[in-house]
Amino acid sequence: MKTAISRRSAIEPFHAMDVLAEANRLRAQGAPIISMAVGQPSDPAPQAVRDAAARAARDGRIGYTDALGLRILREAIAGHYADHYGVTVPPERIVATTGSSAAFNLAFLSMFNAGERVAITAPGYPAYRNILKVLGIEAVEIDLAGAGWLTAERLEEAHARWPFQGLLFASPANPTGSITPDDEISRILATCERLGVQVISDEIYHRLAYDRPDRTALALDPDVVVINSFSKYYCMTGWRIGWMVLPETLLRPVERIQQSLYISAPEISQIAAVPAFAATEELEAVKARYAQSRAMLLERLPRLGLAIASPMDGGFYAYCDVSRFTNDSMDFARKMIAEAHVAATPGIDFDTVNGHRTMRFSYAGATADMVTAMDRLEAWLAGQGG
């Protein structure tokens, strides 16, 4: 019997993962690959997180939890909002999810109908666009035109051309690391309120800002849907644990969908995540190393002819203009892996229109590896012309 393939599966690949696979293939053959392709911390989860998981494994029974998550984790997350942001969030409005990826699915499914439109930014995280397409929701991409962040003015212009029902934005952003100023977020939220647009704030790179305090969108509007994760600052990518903060009206719809799609987030990861908020000393040491790498890249990348395309305010990414060397970022990425043994992500992942001339470099790896990667690129680019 011939197997049919759905139209909804015809999405673009996540090129960062394809690049990672190629890097892993070459590494297995003995090539000394340094990966700057994927936003994954090189440090392990904090010791207290690993210890909590080990205790849970020894206790032996890891099972389902309530669909909304363990009460102890939801209370710990609520405590984080009080301690870090000075914002009161009841634990009842928090949902533990299987990473931020599941949270995006839950948000899109509970907030929008098939055929409706959700605005995202270009450049932006490719999974937004792909998940929306799979779910039958149209993505409206707002071109930032090198501005670094979305503005209320651009938002309103896009809405006039393609009226949309939702907006998803991230600050700090992926792939740029740019942070939207607080006053601009206020204007964006006010504009969305006036236009009847529902808002999702992706805050998974919070606690990775280098010259300003974090401010959650919940401080400006308690009914914004916020998505966050333990993957980035907390170094827990493979643990697949994140969370959502929801208005009360969305709690039961999300709970019903979670029950059928995921049942619950993994219990062992929920248990392990509870002490993550107290591991500040370990995690700030990791962040300090990111800051060192960031400073080095800000100095060296432009000197190599790789101009910084957007402000590197937070996260652990440098988004670069590579048009001096290429007009095909995917081909450039392949050559860079094969010839310089440095992996980075082609900009076409993040911007289908202008990404052919950009690349994203992740500096979440070890500082020494980042320096070596720049040394290799310097030698390699010297032979590329431009």
Secondary structure, DSSP 8 states (H G I E B T S, - for coil): ------GGG-----HHHHHHHHHHHHHHTT---EE-SS---SS---HHHHHHHHHHHHH-------TT--HHHHHHHHHHIIIII-----GGGEEEESHHHHHHHHHHHHH--TT-EEEEEES--HHHHHHHHHTT-EEEEEE-TT-SS--HHHHHHHHHHS--SEEEEESS-TTT-----HHHHHHHHHHHHHHT-EEEEE-TTTT-BSSS----GGGT-TTSEEEEESSSTT--GGG--EEEE--HHHHHHHHHHHHHHTSSS-HHHHHHHGGGGG-HHHHHHHHHHHHHHHHHHHHHHHHTT-EE-S---BTTEEEEE-TTT-S-HHHHHHHIIIII-EE-EEGGGT-TTTGGGEEEEE--S-HHHHHHHHHHHHHHHTTT--
